[in-house]
Amino acid sequence: MEGEAEIDRLPIDLLAHIFVLITSFTDLAQASGVCRKWKQAVKQSLGRRECLSFAGWKMDDDSTSRLLRSAYSLKELDISRSRWGCQITDTGLCRISMAKCISNLTSISLWGITGITDKGVVQLISRANSLHHLNIGGTFITDDSLYAIAHSCPHLKTIILWSCRHVTETGLFVLVKYCRKLESINLWGTRVPVDCFLALITISPALKIKPQGLSLNVDASMLPIV
């Protein structure tokens, strides 16, 4: 058509392929508002995307869960608190847990989302059985979430519990006992004593623990049997 821009002549499948290369959610949102064709292409691109981050964008329960319903191939999800203030709640996590991609996720970050509790986390984690990496630092979770992680995430390799001050030694023991592939755990800012760290290494000698931001290197042969 005369006067039509070259990009407007591209088929939706090709546009979707281009949009997959865009890493900024802000840019995707703007592209979706250009026209109906671009909106459909953005939706298709979500279905092909393996990584999705909402960092830097103000998200709520409805918008996040709606987008994730189209992200069939997603492997990594980051909905950490942004500078604009994340408004995700337990209701949002419950809706997100119903997305088809959740069982295939290998990485989830919920860092700093203060509007969530064990209720939403347990619902989400119970379906995230392929997780390798989990960042749940800066939240108000308790041992109930750790129990869910322990029993639902057998492939977990790293977990960040930075400043999760409501978790206790009991929850950590269960986590390390059942997540046998766990390689690293960040406990900076928690209230568990150093004796707990030593006991965790007794359970899993190769485990790397980061209290106060420093790796705890202890010879397991020197530890008492507990």
Salt bridges, closest charged atoms under 4 A:
GLU4 OE1 - ARG9 NE 3.98
GLU6 OE2 - ARG9 NH1 3.52
ASP13 OD1 - ARG48 NH2 3.74
ASP62 OD1 - ARG95 NH1 2.21
